[in-house]
Each structure stands twice: as structure tokens, then as C-alpha cells.
């Protein structure tokens, strides 16, 4: 049986359980189980590699001792064990010492995890399916990595949970262009499910990591912070799956710490992130920022935080909505600060639908270097592939589409998609960064006859749709007149 079939079978089993309500709960339930299975498989490795290895999990609660046996405890006995022994203990796991870092990871994962399933027999069925995957087998682990990526994409259909996932093509392009090295500290302060961190790991493993020491350095310098429990759990598991024994990912709100409390040791070389946008922070968070720059809008606060945390010469890449580019008031002062303290050298303008179905808001990728003022900004308008009018679940944005940008990046010239604007023009325009493509004919100046033809075609299509709906409704009502 393939791994994808196994995962689908697990999801089907969970749908039978009355306690699991919806995709987000189903994924959360599956992932804490996956975490324990991966952790146990990794422990088998650590026991071979480390002579004095001692598990941070009490012996009776280790996966191998209650879950691995297909004929093991089940039904109400298993449900009682999970609820009253496993979760209660791991949520408040007592750690042997301050250096028990793996124990901290386990406790952090379970602090906000829940067992939603109410049927112990179904729990046993899920566990037995999971045991078909061997996470110490590199092929199994690689295949499951692809499946896990799909699980994270599925979150986009789970209500607001979609905010945790950035399309893989976008994260990979941003990492490729920023090109962090293993010895550079890389932070995602709104890490979600860990997409940027995983892309950073894969990018470095492919290009720069030559020795075990390089790998250790890489893992230590890959850091994240996530506010919400579900994506934090998903991120930790994602990092374990990618070979990071002790993920440096904290469960916290990065914005809750006053800027003045950060010191030199908190500074990083690279920040890659897609902060939540359109949201507002709770009362009081804005007081952690300078009085003239205070706002409760999450994306604006993250932009301020990034500027503060980067070292001089540090590089930032951030996903931001159009609203930040043309916004006024505090947004203007934040953009003024950005252009004075950083070289905002590139803005890639993404079309509608990149984040569908979570949001249709137009987004932009901003790339900047701290420590030098902006002189000019290059814009690149990412076009739809031929035949596309938008992106959707079956037709997402693909990394191959960014090959044109990558080729242009190091040999910049104006084209139908690329243009540059001087910082003086930006300032004279009130720090509005929402600069339209000057090479594109505005629809307002289009051919009138062509526009009338398109309008008539739209009316015809609406008429056909109306007739179709009328026929369907009449059929549903048994042929009665509507």
C-alpha cells in the first residue's frame, strides 16, 4: 500500500469518529500522532548513535510501548490511556535538566494539542495505519514529506487555518533570491507551518552543506516563532521530518515583546516571512513600538519588527498585501522608515489568486537590505501562465513560473513586466509604493469597440447561465412553472 493511500485511509477512519469536527481538527489529531511516531523512529537512531541516550518521555508513554503492537490496547482502555495518561503527562512533562532540549520540544508540542477522537477502537485503527510508515527509511520519509506538503495545502480549505500556509513556489523563490548561507541566522517571526524554514534547509543542503558540522550549524541557525498552537505543532513536526532533532521554533507572539528589549544577540542575518495580513493585534501590543509608529495592524507591526531585528547588511523578504503599499497615515511613516534605513531594491507584484482559496487579496514580495537607504526600486509584475485567468487549488502557482524573474534578477532591464522608480518619485508621491506597470495599456484607454464586444459576450454568458439555472430549478420542482 502506498503512503498516500495510508494517509487517506487514516483520514477516512477519523471521519467516522464523532469527536472530530472538520478538516482542521482532523489534521491536528493526525499530526500529534505523526509527531510521536516520527519522534520514536528518531529515538531508535539516537539510541544507536549516542551511548548514554535517555528518552525524555516516560517509558510507558513511548510510542513503541503502547502503540507499536497492532494487537495492543484498544477501545475504552486506549481512550482512557490517551486522555488521562499520555496527554496529561506530556503536557506537563518534567524535564531532567535545563539541557534536556528534546524534552522541551515534546512538551511544547503537547502544551496546546488535544485528543479529539472519542472512539478508542478507531484510534487503534489510525495507529496501526501509521505504523505502516517507517520514518527511518529515507524513501518512506521522502514520500511522506510530499504527503505532508499536501496536508498543509489542505489547510487552505479549513477556514482561517489557510493563513498558515504560503504556496511552496513563493517560499522557494524568496529563499532562492535571498540565498542564505548555513552560518547565517535565519528567522521567520510568523512561521506558520514552517514553509520558509524548510525551504531554507533544503536550499542550503543542496548548495552549501558538505560536512556533519555544516548540518549542525544550519539547524542551529534556522529559527522560527509561531503564535497559534496548530501551526506550531505542524511546524515542529515538519522540521523533525526534515531531520532537525531539536527545532528552534518557539510557541509565542513575536510582537508581544517591546522593541527596546531586544539586544545584540537577538539580531539575525536574514528574515523570510509571510505575516498575517488584514488582522488586528490585541489591545496593548502596539505599545511595544515607538509612539509615532503605533498601529494594531499585524502586517505593519511585523514590518517594523523585521527592520529592527536585522543586522546591518541583513536581508529581508516579506509577503505584503497591496494595502500596505498604498496605505496612508502610520503606513506612510513606516514606509518612510523602510526607505531611509533599508535598500528596498525589488518588489515582485503577484497577480490575483496566488493565495486562493484563503484570500483573493493581491500580494507583493518585498526584498530589502538593511543599513543603506533606497535609491531606486525595481518592480517586476509576475504574469499568469498562458491560458490562466487566475490560480486555484488544481492550478496553483508553480516554481517554474519564476524562472523568468530569476534570469532577470541578475541582469536587470526594463521590459513589459519590469520597470524601476526613483526614490525621489516615491517621496514626491507621498511614499505610495503601489506603482502600476507603465508598460501596460490601462483598460480605461482600451479600444471602445473591443470593450463593447467583451461586454456583449459577458451578457450572453450571463443569459446562458440564467437559462441553465431556470431549467435546473424547474426540474427540481418536478416541471412546475417558476
Backbone torsions as a table, in degrees:
resi	resn	phi	psi	omega
1	UNK	NA	135.1	-179.2
2	UNK	-74.5	160.3	-179.2
3	UNK	-65.0	-38.2	179.6
4	UNK	-63.3	-37.2	177.2
5	UNK	-66.0	-39.1	178.5
6	UNK	-61.4	-47.1	-179.4
7	UNK	-64.1	-40.7	177.9
8	UNK	-63.0	-39.7	179.0
9	UNK	-62.8	-39.2	177.9
10	UNK	-62.0	-45.1	-179.8
11	UNK	-64.0	-37.5	178.9
12	UNK	-65.9	-38.9	177.6
13	UNK	-62.9	-43.7	-178.0
14	UNK	-63.9	-31.3	179.7
15	UNK	-63.7	-21.2	179.8
16	UNK	-80.7	-14.0	-174.8
17	UNK	-87.4	126.0	-176.2
18	UNK	-66.9	-19.3	-175.9
19	UNK	-83.2	-15.8	-176.2
20	UNK	-98.7	118.7	-173.7
21	UNK	-118.1	100.2	173.3
22	UNK	91.1	170.0	-174.0
23	UNK	-62.9	-42.9	-175.7
24	UNK	-61.7	-44.2	178.9
25	UNK	-67.3	-39.2	-179.6
26	UNK	-62.5	-43.3	179.4
27	UNK	-67.5	-43.2	178.4
28	UNK	-59.7	-43.7	179.2
29	UNK	-61.5	-45.5	-177.3
30	UNK	-66.5	-36.4	-172.2
31	UNK	-73.7	-35.4	177.8
32	UNK	-66.9	-31.3	175.8
33	UNK	-68.5	-44.2	177.9
34	UNK	-60.0	-42.0	179.1
35	UNK	-56.5	-49.9	-178.3
36	UNK	-63.3	-37.3	178.7
37	UNK	-66.9	-46.4	178.1
38	UNK	-61.7	-44.6	-178.0
39	UNK	-60.6	-40.5	-179.7
40	UNK	-67.4	-40.6	178.0
41	UNK	-65.0	-37.2	177.6
42	UNK	-69.0	-36.0	178.3
43	UNK	-60.8	-35.5	177.2
44	UNK	-60.2	-36.6	176.2
45	UNK	-69.3	-46.6	-176.4
46	UNK	-63.3	-34.8	179.5
47	UNK	-64.3	-32.2	177.4
48	UNK	-75.8	-40.0	-173.2
49	UNK	-82.4	-28.3	-175.6
50	UNK	-117.7	117.5	-175.8
51	UNK	-59.5	-37.3	-174.0
52	UNK	-108.6	29.5	-177.3
53	UNK	-63.2	133.2	176.2
54	UNK	-130.9	126.3	-177.8
55	UNK	-68.2	138.3	174.6
56	UNK	-74.6	-14.2	-178.8
57	UNK	-92.0	130.3	176.7
58	UNK	-52.1	143.7	-170.5
59	UNK	-52.6	-44.8	-176.1
60	UNK	-68.0	-18.7	-176.2
61	UNK	-99.0	-3.1	178.0
62	UNK	-69.3	139.9	-175.6
63	UNK	-48.0	-43.5	-176.3
64	UNK	-61.3	-23.1	-173.3
65	UNK	-99.5	-8.1	176.8
66	UNK	-134.5	-19.0	-173.8
67	UNK	-113.6	-28.5	-169.8
68	UNK	-67.7	-30.1	-178.7
69	UNK	-80.5	116.0	-177.6
70	UNK	-61.5	-23.1	179.8
71	UNK	-101.3	15.9	-177.0
72	UNK	-74.0	-165.8	-175.0
73	UNK	-56.9	146.5	-178.2
74	UNK	-151.3	-175.8	176.8
75	UNK	58.3	-145.3	-176.5
76	UNK	-63.2	-30.5	178.6
77	UNK	-63.4	-43.5	179.5
78	UNK	-68.6	-43.4	179.8
79	UNK	-59.9	-44.0	178.8
80	UNK	-63.6	-40.5	178.7
81	UNK	-61.9	-47.1	-177.7
82	UNK	-63.4	-47.2	-175.1
83	UNK	-73.1	-42.7	-169.0
84	UNK	-104.7	-10.2	176.5
85	UNK	-117.3	-59.5	-174.3
86	UNK	-60.7	-58.8	-174.4
87	UNK	-68.2	-44.9	-178.0
88	UNK	-60.3	-38.7	-178.5
89	UNK	-74.3	-46.8	-175.2
90	UNK	-71.0	-28.3	177.5
91	UNK	-66.1	-29.6	-178.4
92	UNK	-124.3	38.9	-175.4
93	UNK	-56.1	124.2	177.1
94	UNK	-84.4	128.6	-172.9
95	UNK	-99.0	139.8	-173.6
96	UNK	-62.6	-37.7	-177.7
97	UNK	-160.5	173.5	-180.0
98	UNK	-66.6	-14.6	-178.5
99	UNK	-100.9	8.3	179.9
100	UNK	-79.8	70.5	-170.5
101	UNK	-70.4	-33.3	178.2
102	UNK	-66.6	-34.9	176.2
103	UNK	-63.6	-38.6	177.1
104	UNK	-61.3	-38.8	179.4
105	UNK	-62.5	-46.5	-179.6
106	UNK	-60.3	-48.5	-177.9
107	UNK	-64.7	-39.7	-179.7
108	UNK	-62.8	-37.7	179.2
109	UNK	-65.5	-40.8	-172.9
110	UNK	-90.2	-10.7	-179.0
111	UNK	-54.9	-39.1	-177.6
112	UNK	-121.2	18.2	176.7
113	UNK	-89.7	158.5	-179.5
114	UNK	-139.4	149.5	169.4
115	UNK	-95.0	107.2	-178.3
116	UNK	-86.1	-22.7	-175.3
117	UNK	-70.7	142.3	-176.6
118	UNK	-115.8	-2.2	-177.2
119	UNK	-117.0	110.2	-176.1
120	UNK	-64.9	-29.6	177.8
121	UNK	-67.4	-41.0	176.9
122	UNK	-68.0	-35.9	175.8
123	UNK	-59.0	-44.7	178.9
124	UNK	-60.8	-40.5	179.4
125	UNK	-62.6	-41.8	178.2
126	UNK	-63.0	-46.0	-179.2
127	UNK	-59.7	-44.0	-178.9
128	UNK	-64.3	-34.9	175.7
129	UNK	-66.1	-44.1	179.9
130	UNK	-60.3	-34.0	-178.3
131	UNK	-69.0	-7.6	175.0
132	UNK	-76.1	-13.6	-179.4
133	UNK	-100.0	131.4	177.7
134	UNK	-108.2	105.7	-176.5
135	UNK	-77.9	-2.9	171.6
136	UNK	-91.8	-7.8	175.1
137	UNK	-88.8	118.5	-171.8
138	UNK	-60.7	-34.8	179.6
139	UNK	-68.6	-45.6	177.0
140	UNK	-59.1	-43.1	-177.3
141	UNK	-65.3	-40.4	179.9
142	UNK	-66.2	-45.0	179.5
143	UNK	-63.5	-41.0	179.5
144	UNK	-67.0	-33.1	176.5
145	UNK	-56.5	-40.7	177.4
146	UNK	-66.2	-40.2	179.2
147	UNK	-65.7	-40.2	-179.4
148	UNK	-62.4	-38.5	176.9
149	UNK	-59.4	-39.5	178.6
150	UNK	-67.6	-39.3	177.8
151	UNK	-58.5	-42.4	-179.9
152	UNK	-66.5	-38.1	176.5
153	UNK	-64.0	-36.5	179.9
154	UNK	-61.0	-24.4	178.3
155	UNK	-60.0	-25.2	-178.9
156	UNK	-63.8	-17.8	177.2
157	UNK	-98.3	7.0	-176.2
158	UNK	-106.8	54.8	178.3
159	UNK	63.3	-138.1	-177.2
160	UNK	-66.5	-11.3	179.4
161	UNK	-60.5	-20.2	179.9
162	UNK	-61.0	-21.3	-178.6
163	UNK	-66.7	-13.8	-176.2
164	UNK	-83.1	-10.5	-171.2
165	UNK	-117.5	125.0	173.5
166	UNK	-104.4	132.2	-178.9
167	UNK	-50.3	135.9	-174.9
168	UNK	-56.1	-37.9	-179.1
169	UNK	-61.5	-37.2	-178.7
170	UNK	-69.9	-47.1	-179.6
171	UNK	-62.8	-41.6	-177.7
172	UNK	-65.4	-42.0	178.4
173	UNK	-61.6	-44.8	-178.8
174	UNK	-63.4	-43.4	178.8
175	UNK	-65.2	-42.7	-179.9
176	UNK	-59.8	-40.5	-176.4
177	UNK	-76.5	-34.5	178.8
178	UNK	-78.3	-32.3	173.0
179	UNK	52.8	60.2	178.8
180	UNK	-69.1	148.0	178.0
181	UNK	-99.5	158.9	-176.5
182	UNK	-57.1	-31.9	-177.5
183	UNK	-87.0	4.8	177.3
184	UNK	-95.9	135.1	177.0
185	UNK	-74.3	122.1	-179.6
186	UNK	-116.3	130.7	-177.4
187	UNK	-127.5	138.2	163.8
188	UNK	-117.1	106.4	-175.5
189	UNK	-77.8	-4.7	175.6
190	UNK	-137.9	65.3	-159.5
191	UNK	-72.3	-16.8	179.6
192	UNK	56.1	-129.6	-177.6
193	UNK	-89.0	4.3	172.5
194	UNK	93.9	18.6	-177.5
195	UNK	-57.0	-46.6	-179.2
196	UNK	-66.6	-39.7	-178.1
197	UNK	-66.3	-41.7	179.1
198	UNK	-66.0	-41.8	177.7
199	UNK	-62.0	-39.0	178.3
200	UNK	-62.2	-45.3	179.2
201	UNK	-59.1	-49.5	-176.9
202	UNK	-65.1	-40.1	178.8
203	UNK	-60.0	-46.0	-177.7
204	UNK	-72.3	-39.1	178.5
205	UNK	-62.0	-36.5	-179.2
206	UNK	-74.0	-36.7	-170.6
207	UNK	-102.7	-33.8	-165.3
208	UNK	-126.6	-26.8	-172.7
209	UNK	-77.0	119.8	-177.9
210	UNK	-116.7	-24.7	-173.3
211	UNK	-131.4	163.9	174.6
212	UNK	-58.6	-32.8	178.7
213	UNK	-66.2	-39.2	176.4
214	UNK	-59.4	-40.7	-178.1
215	UNK	-66.3	-41.6	177.9
216	UNK	-61.6	-45.4	178.2
217	UNK	-59.6	-44.3	179.7
218	UNK	-59.2	-47.3	-178.4
219	UNK	-63.6	-41.2	-179.1
220	UNK	-67.5	-27.7	-176.3
221	UNK	-97.7	14.0	178.3
222	UNK	-113.6	105.6	-167.3
223	UNK	-127.7	148.7	177.9
224	UNK	-148.1	162.1	174.3
225	UNK	-137.7	132.8	179.0
226	UNK	-136.0	132.8	-173.8
227	UNK	-78.9	-38.5	-170.5
228	UNK	-96.3	144.7	-172.6
229	UNK	-65.5	-43.0	-176.5
230	UNK	-63.2	-52.4	179.1
231	UNK	-64.5	-30.5	177.2
232	UNK	-61.8	-44.9	177.5
233	UNK	-61.5	-44.9	179.2
234	UNK	-62.3	-39.9	-178.8
235	UNK	-67.6	-47.4	179.3
236	UNK	-56.9	-45.5	-179.9
237	UNK	-65.1	-39.5	177.3
238	UNK	-59.6	-43.0	-179.2
239	UNK	-68.5	-42.1	175.9
240	UNK	-58.7	-42.1	-179.9
241	UNK	-61.5	-28.9	179.7
242	UNK	-96.8	20.9	169.1
243	UNK	87.6	7.3	178.9
244	UNK	-90.2	108.9	-175.0
245	UNK	-64.7	-41.8	-177.9
246	UNK	-126.9	84.8	-178.2
247	UNK	-59.9	131.8	178.8
248	UNK	-88.6	62.5	-178.1
249	UNK	-124.2	112.8	-177.6
250	UNK	-91.5	148.5	173.4
251	UNK	-94.9	99.4	-171.7
252	UNK	-165.5	167.2	172.2
253	UNK	-102.9	108.8	-177.3
254	UNK	-58.3	-29.5	-175.9
255	UNK	-77.5	-11.5	-175.5
256	UNK	-79.0	-6.6	-179.4
257	UNK	-100.1	126.9	179.6
258	UNK	-58.9	140.4	-179.4
259	UNK	-56.3	-36.3	-175.5
260	UNK	-67.5	-17.7	-178.2
261	UNK	-82.2	-11.3	178.3
262	UNK	-77.0	140.7	177.7
263	UNK	-122.5	-172.8	-173.9
264	UNK	-57.9	-36.5	-177.0
265	UNK	-69.4	-16.6	179.3
266	UNK	-86.3	-11.0	-177.7
267	UNK	-70.4	147.7	-178.4
268	UNK	-131.1	163.6	-178.2
269	UNK	-86.1	-33.0	-174.8
270	UNK	-140.2	136.5	170.9
271	UNK	-125.7	125.3	176.4
272	UNK	-124.0	124.9	-175.7
273	UNK	-161.4	158.2	170.7
274	UNK	-128.3	85.5	-176.2
275	UNK	-69.2	154.7	175.3
276	UNK	-59.3	132.7	176.3
277	UNK	-122.9	154.0	-175.6
278	UNK	89.2	-5.5	-178.1
279	UNK	-102.4	165.6	178.6
280	UNK	-120.4	140.0	177.2
281	UNK	-80.2	159.6	179.7
282	UNK	-66.8	160.0	-179.9
283	UNK	-55.3	137.6	175.2
284	UNK	99.9	-25.1	-178.6
285	UNK	-62.8	-37.5	-176.6
286	UNK	-64.5	-22.3	-179.6
287	UNK	-69.9	-9.1	175.6
288	UNK	-78.5	-3.1	-175.7
289	UNK	-118.7	159.5	-178.9
290	UNK	-55.1	144.8	-172.1
291	UNK	-55.8	-38.6	-175.8
292	UNK	-76.8	-9.6	-176.0
293	UNK	-117.9	15.9	-174.4
294	UNK	-76.3	135.9	176.9
295	UNK	-157.4	162.2	176.7
296	UNK	-103.9	0.3	-179.0
297	UNK	-76.4	123.5	-170.5
298	UNK	-57.8	-49.1	-175.3
299	UNK	-61.3	-38.7	179.9
300	UNK	-64.9	-42.2	-179.9
301	UNK	-65.3	-38.6	178.2
302	UNK	-64.9	-37.5	178.2
303	UNK	-62.3	-41.7	176.4
304	UNK	-62.5	-44.4	-179.5
305	UNK	-60.9	-42.9	-178.7
306	UNK	-62.2	-46.0	178.5
307	UNK	-58.3	-37.2	-177.5
308	UNK	-71.9	-38.2	-172.4
309	UNK	-83.8	-20.4	-179.2
310	UNK	-72.9	140.6	171.5
311	UNK	-73.5	163.2	172.8
312	UNK	-61.3	130.6	-175.0
313	UNK	89.6	-6.9	178.7
314	UNK	-70.7	155.1	-175.1
315	UNK	-116.3	137.6	179.0
316	UNK	-122.6	145.1	171.9
317	UNK	-141.4	124.8	-171.7
318	UNK	-140.2	143.6	174.2
319	UNK	-91.3	126.0	179.9
320	UNK	-136.4	148.7	179.0
321	UNK	-78.7	164.0	177.7
322	UNK	-55.3	-34.3	-176.6
323	UNK	-56.8	-34.0	178.2
324	UNK	-68.9	-35.1	-176.2
325	UNK	-68.1	-42.2	-176.5
326	UNK	-102.6	-3.3	-176.5
327	UNK	-61.8	154.9	-177.1
328	UNK	-116.7	-173.9	179.4
329	UNK	70.4	-127.4	-180.0
330	UNK	-59.3	-35.4	179.1
331	UNK	-58.6	-39.2	178.9
332	UNK	-62.7	-43.9	-179.2
333	UNK	-66.4	-35.1	178.1
334	UNK	-67.1	-41.9	179.5
335	UNK	-67.0	-36.9	176.7
336	UNK	-60.7	-44.5	178.2
337	UNK	-62.2	-42.6	179.4
338	UNK	-59.9	-46.2	-177.0
339	UNK	-71.7	-26.8	179.3
340	UNK	-80.8	-36.6	-174.3
341	UNK	-97.3	-16.1	-175.8
342	UNK	-134.7	154.4	173.2
343	UNK	-93.3	95.6	176.9
344	UNK	-79.0	88.8	-169.2
345	UNK	-88.0	-21.8	-174.7
346	UNK	-146.7	135.9	169.1
347	UNK	-126.7	117.6	175.0
348	UNK	-96.6	120.0	-177.0
349	UNK	-94.0	116.2	-179.1
350	UNK	-90.4	147.6	179.7
351	UNK	-79.6	177.0	177.1
352	UNK	-59.9	149.4	168.0
353	UNK	92.4	-5.0	-178.3
354	UNK	-59.8	-35.8	-178.0
355	UNK	-103.4	16.1	175.1
356	UNK	-62.2	146.7	2.2
357	UNK	-91.4	6.3	-176.4
358	UNK	-66.3	-45.6	179.2
359	UNK	-153.5	146.0	176.2
360	UNK	-98.0	5.8	-178.0
361	UNK	-61.3	137.3	175.4
362	UNK	-70.6	139.3	-176.5
363	UNK	-126.8	164.4	-177.7
364	UNK	-136.9	149.2	175.1
365	UNK	-107.8	115.6	-179.2
366	UNK	-102.5	129.0	179.0
367	UNK	-118.4	127.3	-178.0
368	UNK	-148.9	160.5	177.6
369	UNK	-122.6	130.1	-177.6
370	UNK	-81.4	146.6	172.3
371	UNK	106.5	-1.3	177.0
372	UNK	-145.6	138.3	-176.7
373	UNK	-72.7	158.1	178.3
374	UNK	-76.5	135.3	174.8
375	UNK	-107.9	-39.4	176.3
376	UNK	-151.8	153.5	178.7
377	UNK	-118.3	128.2	172.2
378	UNK	-91.0	134.8	174.6
379	UNK	-111.4	143.5	173.2
380	UNK	-134.6	122.8	-179.4
381	UNK	-94.0	111.8	-177.6
382	UNK	-74.1	118.9	-178.0
383	UNK	-85.3	158.2	170.4
384	UNK	-68.3	149.1	171.9
385	UNK	-63.5	158.9	-179.3
386	UNK	-55.7	129.6	177.7
387	UNK	91.5	-9.6	-179.9
388	UNK	-91.3	143.6	170.1
389	UNK	-114.3	-15.7	174.8
390	UNK	-167.0	176.5	173.7
391	UNK	-103.9	156.6	174.5
392	UNK	-152.6	-171.7	-175.1
393	UNK	-60.7	-39.1	-177.9
394	UNK	-86.6	-17.3	177.7
395	UNK	-129.0	71.5	180.0
396	UNK	-78.3	167.2	174.6
397	UNK	-65.1	140.7	-175.3
398	UNK	-117.9	149.6	-178.3
399	UNK	-62.1	-30.2	-179.5
400	UNK	-60.3	-27.6	-180.0
401	UNK	-64.7	-22.7	-176.8
402	UNK	-87.0	1.5	-179.5
403	UNK	-60.1	-36.0	-179.9
404	UNK	-65.4	-44.7	176.8
405	UNK	-60.4	-42.2	-178.7
406	UNK	-62.8	-40.7	178.8
407	UNK	-67.0	-37.2	-179.6
408	UNK	-73.5	-31.2	-170.3
409	UNK	-51.6	-43.7	-174.2
410	UNK	-97.6	3.1	179.0
411	UNK	-147.9	71.2	-167.4
412	UNK	-78.1	126.6	173.9
413	UNK	-141.2	152.1	176.7
414	UNK	-69.3	145.8	-179.9
415	UNK	-154.0	-171.3	178.9
416	UNK	-65.0	-19.4	-179.7
417	UNK	-110.4	-12.3	-172.7
418	UNK	-123.7	139.0	175.9
419	UNK	-154.4	160.4	178.9
420	UNK	-125.2	153.7	-177.8
421	UNK	-133.9	134.5	179.8
422	UNK	-75.1	153.8	-179.8
423	UNK	-66.0	-28.1	177.3
424	UNK	-62.8	-41.6	178.7
425	UNK	-65.1	-37.6	178.3
426	UNK	-63.0	-46.2	-179.7
427	UNK	-63.3	-43.1	-179.3
428	UNK	-65.8	-20.4	179.9
429	UNK	-98.1	21.1	176.3
430	UNK	70.0	30.5	179.5
431	UNK	61.9	28.9	173.0
432	UNK	-78.7	116.3	-179.4
433	UNK	-94.9	1.7	-177.7
434	UNK	-84.4	69.7	-176.4
435	UNK	-92.3	119.5	-178.7
436	UNK	-73.9	156.9	179.0
437	UNK	-66.6	114.6	-177.2
438	UNK	-71.7	-14.4	-178.1
439	UNK	-90.1	0.4	-176.0
440	UNK	-102.0	132.0	178.2
441	UNK	-72.9	123.0	179.4
442	UNK	-65.3	137.0	-178.4
443	UNK	-58.2	-27.1	-179.5
444	UNK	-65.7	-24.1	-177.8
445	UNK	-105.5	16.8	-179.0
446	UNK	-74.2	173.9	-179.7
447	UNK	-68.5	126.6	-174.0
448	UNK	-64.8	-44.1	-179.6
449	UNK	-62.9	-38.7	179.0
450	UNK	-64.5	-40.6	-179.9
451	UNK	-66.9	-39.1	178.3
452	UNK	-64.8	-38.0	177.9
453	UNK	-63.6	-43.0	178.9
454	UNK	-65.1	-37.0	179.7
455	UNK	-66.0	-42.0	179.2
456	UNK	-64.9	-39.4	178.3
457	UNK	-62.2	-40.3	178.7
458	UNK	-63.3	-42.0	178.1
459	UNK	-62.3	-41.2	179.3
460	UNK	-62.1	-42.8	-179.6
461	UNK	-65.5	-38.5	177.3
462	UNK	-64.5	-39.5	178.1
463	UNK	-63.1	-42.3	178.3
464	UNK	-62.8	-43.1	-179.9
465	UNK	-63.1	-41.2	-179.7
466	UNK	-63.5	-41.7	179.3
467	UNK	-64.5	-41.0	-179.5
468	UNK	-63.4	-46.0	179.8
469	UNK	-63.0	-38.1	179.3
470	UNK	-62.6	-43.4	179.0
471	UNK	-64.6	-41.8	180.0
472	UNK	-64.0	-41.0	-179.5
473	UNK	-66.7	-39.7	178.9
474	UNK	-64.8	-40.6	179.3
475	UNK	-64.3	-40.3	-179.9
476	UNK	-65.6	-29.9	-179.2
477	UNK	-92.2	12.2	175.8
478	UNK	76.9	27.8	175.2
479	UNK	87.4	3.6	179.4
480	UNK	-69.6	153.4	178.9
481	UNK	-64.9	147.1	-179.8
482	UNK	-106.5	NA	NA
